[in-house]
Amino acid sequence: MAEGKREKSKKYPGVYWRTDSETGERTYYIRYRLGGRDSKEVDEPAGKSNAGMTEAKASKLRALKIDGKVAPNRVKRAADQAAKQAEAARMTISKLWEEYKAARPIKGIRTDQSRFEKFLKPVFGNKVPSEIDQLAVIRLRVKLLKTKAPQTVRNVLELLRRIINFGVNARLCDPLPFKIEFPKVNNLVTEDLTPDQLEKLLAAIEADLHPVAGPMMLTALYT
């Protein structure tokens, strides 16, 4: 790309352009001052002709910048850079999860990774803990309980709590402003002896010579 000499607009003050000698494309520039004649002059590109920029559009852009309605390019670049840095510094749930895994190698990581990818990342992955509201957690719990067992839902929510607690203890984030409520889980399992097993147990009790063990087992069976 070989740009020619800068040419000044005859119709619009403060508007200039350079023309590419090979393609004929124009790159428009604007020159203006912020804060009066004694202020530093700003000279910056306004756009290219193949992107729709014209002398008239460049002049309108110049007027907006003089009025302070549009920030100078350098101010925009600084703001964009600051926004990128702020975003990089945000410890989202996804970032906390990566830090958690690196700091605490744990058993069953594949299971937790699967829970995180399926259930937590889609809802909370891009949020920092302070951006998570209680209603969102309740909605996730209710949604999962429609298709998942209470213990599975509890494990998912417990993983979320572990990740956030790790971040808080490592001073990477603020804590949740509420407590996560877990679904009630009934882990009690009742197993009955089969008739054959019961018959063998009674025979063993009857054959045992211990004066106390047999009656105690019979009492336990009948109660």
N, C-alpha and C positions, 0 to 999 in steps of 0.2 A: 504494500500500500504506500503510494507516494503522494502525500498531500502537498498542494501548491501553496502559494503565498496567501496570507490571510487577507480577505477582501471585506471592506466595510459596506454595510447596507446604506443605501442612499435614502431609503424611506423611513427606516426605523433606527433611532439613535441607540448606541450601545450594543448593536447587533453586528456580528461578524461571522465569517465562515471560511473554511478552507475546502477546496475541491480536490478530490482524488483524481490524479491525472489519468489513471488507468480505468476506473469505473465511472467517473463523473459524479460519484456520491459526495454530498456536502456534509461537513461536520460544522454545526452551528455553535457559536460561542456568545456569551453575553458578558458585558462589563458594567458594573454599577458600584455605588457606594452606599454603605449603611451608616446612618447617623450624620449626614451632611458632607460638605466639601472637605472638611478636615479629617474625615475618617479614611481608613485604608480602603483602597479600591479592590473590588473582588472581580476576578476574571476566571470564568469557569465554562465548561462545555454545557450546552443546552440540549443537544440531541443530534441525531443523524437524519438525513433526508429519507433514507430507506425505512426509517422507523416512523415516518410521518411528520418530522419536524420541518417547519417552514420559517421564513423571516417573521411573519406575523405571529406565529405561535411562540417563537423565541422572544419577541417583544413583549407579549402578554406575560410570559414566565418572568421576564426581567422586572416588569411592573409589580408582580405579586411578591417578588423577593425584596424589592425596595420597600414595599408596604409592610413587610414582615409576615405576610400570609403564607409564604413558603420559605423554609429555611435554606440557607446556603448549602451547597454540596458538602462542604467540610463539616458542617454541623450535623447533617444527615449521616455522614460516614461515622462521626464520633458517636452519635446516638445508636446507630446500628451495631457498632462495635461493643458499646456498653450493654446493649440488649443481648448480644451473643455471649458476652462474658457472664452476664447475670443468669442466662439460661444454662450455661455450662456449670455454674456454681450451684444450681438448684439440685438438691439431693432428692430426686424422685424415688418412688417405691422401686422402680426398676434398677436405679443406680444403687440404692441401699441393698437390694437383693444381691447384686454382684459383689458389693463390699462384704456382705454377710457371708457369702460362700467362700470368699478369699480368706476371711479372718477365722472362720469356724468350719473347717472340714467336718462334715457330719455324715453319719450313716443314713442310708435311705435318701440320699440327695436326689436320686432320679425320681423318686416319688414326689418329693417336694418341688422339684423343678417342673414336673408335669402339672402339679396343682397350681403353681405360680403361672405357668404359661396359659393354662386353660381358663382359670377362674379369676386370678388377681390382676394379671397384666392388662387384659382388655379393659378393665374397669378403673384400676388405680395406677397402672404402670407409669403414666406421665404426670402424676400428681405428687406433690410433696405431702407429708402427713398432715400439715396444718390446713391443706386444701380439701381433705376428706371430711365430709360431714356424716353425722350419725345416720341420717336417712339413707344415704347411699349404701352404708354397710347393712342396714336393715333390709333394704331392697335386694341386695345380693343374697343375704341369708334366706329370705323368703323365696327367691327365684330358685336357688339351689335345692331347697327342701322339696320342691315340686318333683324333682327327678332323682335326687341323691338321698342316701341314708343320712340320718342325723349325725352319725359319727364322721362321715365324710365331710359334711358341712362344717362340723366343729374343727376338723383338721385343717380345712382351708382357712377359716377365720383365725385359728391358732397360729398358722404360718404368718398371716398378716401381722398379728400382734408381735410375734417373735422378731420379724424384720424391723418393725418400728422401734421396739424396745432396744434392739441392737443399735440402731441409729441414734437413739436418745443417749444411751450409755456411752457411745463413742463421740457424742457431741457433734453429730452430723446433721441433726434435725431436731425440731421441737416435738414434744409428745402429742398424742391425740387429746383433744379437749373432752373426751368422753371415754367410757369403758365399753369395750366390745362385749355384747351379750351373745352367749353361745346357746345353741339349741340343747334341750335336755336329751341325754342319751341313756337308755336303759341297757346296760351290758350284762344284766343277770340272765344266766342260761340255766334252765332246769332240765336235768337229764334223769330219766327213769330207767330202772333196771328192766331188762327183758325177763319174761317168765323163766327162761332157762338160767339166766344169771341169778335171779332171786332164789331159785331152787338150790343152786350150787352154794350160794352164800349161807342159806339156812342150814344146809347140810354141814358146812364148815364150822358154823357156830355151834351146832349140836355136838360135833365131834371134838371141839376144843375143850380142854380140861381146865382152863383158867376159870377160877370162881367168879371173876368180876367182868372180864372182857366180853363173854358171851351175852350175859344179861344186858350189858350196856349197849351192845350192837343191836339187840332185839328192841330195846327201848327206842333207840335212834330210828330204827326202821319203822316202828309203829307210830312214831310221832312226826 
